Amino acid sequence: MIESDGKWETKDLYLAAFLRGLGFSLAGMRVEGGRIVYFRFGDSPQLRDAEKAYWERKEKVIPRDWLDQIRAVRTFADEFLKEMSDEHRNSHSALRQPA
């Protein structure tokens, strides 16, 4: 999904980990509805090709590296949610750039 600011985003943690494992940088996160975290990346044709390869199971990954990325992305999301106040968590959305 493309947002109005030109960022591509997904709420799929495993896809986000896959993209990070391929070298795409996490550009930020957005939360919606209290606990749904969207992982944001800069949009590019290469990112779109990588997403397509993910869904078509055409890209090979090293399992241990992918697991490391899953843990890292999950940690980013958990820290993001912890940093938000209850007031912001219950709002429609909040944005955060990665540290």
C-alpha positions as CSV (number, residue, x, y, z in Angstrom):
1,M,0.0,0.0,0.0
2,I,1.3,3.5,-0.9
3,E,0.6,6.4,1.5
4,S,0.2,10.0,0.4
5,D,3.8,10.7,1.5
6,G,5.1,8.2,-1.0
7,K,6.0,5.6,1.6
8,W,5.1,2.0,0.9
9,E,3.8,0.1,3.9
10,T,2.7,-3.3,5.1
11,K,1.3,-4.7,8.3
12,D,2.9,-8.1,7.4
13,L,5.8,-8.6,9.9
14,Y,7.3,-11.4,7.8
15,L,7.2,-9.4,4.6
16,A,8.8,-6.5,6.4
17,A,11.5,-8.8,7.8
18,F,12.1,-10.2,4.3
19,L,12.5,-6.8,2.8
20,R,15.0,-5.7,5.5
21,G,16.9,-8.9,4.9
22,L,17.2,-7.9,1.3
23,G,18.7,-4.5,2.3
24,F,15.6,-2.3,2.2
25,S,15.6,0.3,5.1
26,L,12.7,0.7,7.4
27,A,11.6,4.3,6.9
28,G,9.2,4.4,9.9
29,M,6.2,2.8,11.5
30,R,2.6,3.7,11.8
31,V,0.1,2.3,14.3
32,E,-3.6,2.1,13.7
33,G,-6.4,1.0,15.9
34,G,-4.2,0.6,19.0
35,R,-2.1,-2.4,18.0
36,I,-1.9,-2.7,14.2
37,V,1.6,-1.7,13.2
38,Y,2.4,-0.8,9.6
39,F,6.0,-1.0,8.6
40,R,7.0,1.8,6.2
41,F,9.6,1.7,3.5
42,G,10.6,4.0,0.7
43,D,8.7,3.0,-2.4
44,S,10.8,1.9,-5.4
45,P,10.4,-0.5,-8.4
46,Q,13.0,-2.7,-6.7
47,L,10.9,-2.9,-3.6
48,R,7.8,-3.8,-5.7
49,D,9.8,-6.5,-7.4
50,A,10.9,-7.9,-4.1
51,E,7.4,-7.9,-2.7
52,K,6.2,-9.8,-5.8
53,A,9.0,-12.3,-5.5
54,Y,8.0,-12.8,-1.8
55,W,4.4,-13.6,-2.6
56,E,5.3,-15.8,-5.6
57,R,8.0,-17.6,-3.5
58,K,10.7,-16.8,-6.0
59,E,13.3,-15.3,-3.7
60,K,15.5,-17.5,-1.6
61,V,16.4,-16.5,1.9
62,I,18.8,-17.8,4.5
63,P,16.5,-19.1,7.3
64,R,18.7,-17.9,10.2
65,D,19.1,-14.4,8.6
66,W,15.3,-14.1,8.1
67,L,14.7,-15.2,11.7
68,D,17.1,-12.5,12.9
69,Q,15.2,-9.9,10.9
70,I,11.8,-11.2,12.2
71,R,13.1,-10.7,15.7
72,A,14.5,-7.2,14.9
73,V,11.3,-6.0,13.3
74,R,9.2,-7.4,16.1
75,T,11.4,-5.7,18.6
76,F,11.0,-2.4,16.7
77,A,7.3,-2.7,16.8
78,D,7.2,-3.7,20.5
79,E,9.3,-0.7,21.4
80,F,7.2,1.6,19.2
81,L,4.0,0.5,21.0
82,K,5.6,0.8,24.5
83,E,6.8,4.4,23.8
84,M,3.3,5.5,22.8
85,S,1.1,6.8,25.5
86,D,-2.3,5.3,26.0
87,E,-3.8,8.5,24.6
88,H,-1.9,8.1,21.3
89,R,-2.3,4.4,21.2
90,N,-6.1,4.8,21.1
91,S,-6.0,7.5,18.4
92,H,-6.5,6.6,14.7
93,S,-2.8,6.5,13.9
94,A,0.6,7.6,15.0
95,L,3.9,7.8,13.1
96,R,7.5,7.1,14.1
97,Q,10.7,7.2,12.2
98,P,13.3,4.5,13.1
99,A,16.0,5.4,15.6
